[in-house]
């Protein structure tokens, strides 16, 4: 890793919290091992209390993959869904639930840099509330932060 998790937290936390305060879905994307999961776990355990679920967990992955709409319908309160790239079928279910209930801060998603088709679907769900880890690291290195 060429920058620290502290850099990520310092620059992204205020923006993520602001997005969670006015958008139903916020997405944090970036390369592997850049501190995304650590950051959202910290937020879920403190400043944005939420249930944390990761699709690295086989049971969570199976539930979401088998019945995405049922999985989303069963979520209560704010939730962090980590590693969403593993369940591309989840995005239409998220869109449907967000279309019915636009309360802010419902979903904080993380994932790897997503393919163009998945990004288009994600943007339809959360109306461009995406944050990319690489952009924040570049700002830090350029002294723009």
Secondary structure as UniProt FT lines:
FT   HELIX           5..22
FT   STRAND          25..29
FT   TURN            32..33
FT   HELIX           36..44
FT   TURN            45..48
FT   STRAND          51..54
FT   TURN            55..56
FT   HELIX           58..66
FT   HELIX           68..73
FT   STRAND          79..82
FT   HELIX           84..86
FT   TURN            88..89
FT   HELIX           90..100
FT   TURN            104..105
FT   STRAND          107..111
FT   HELIX           116..126
FT   STRAND          130..132
FT   HELIX           133..141
FT   TURN            142..143
//
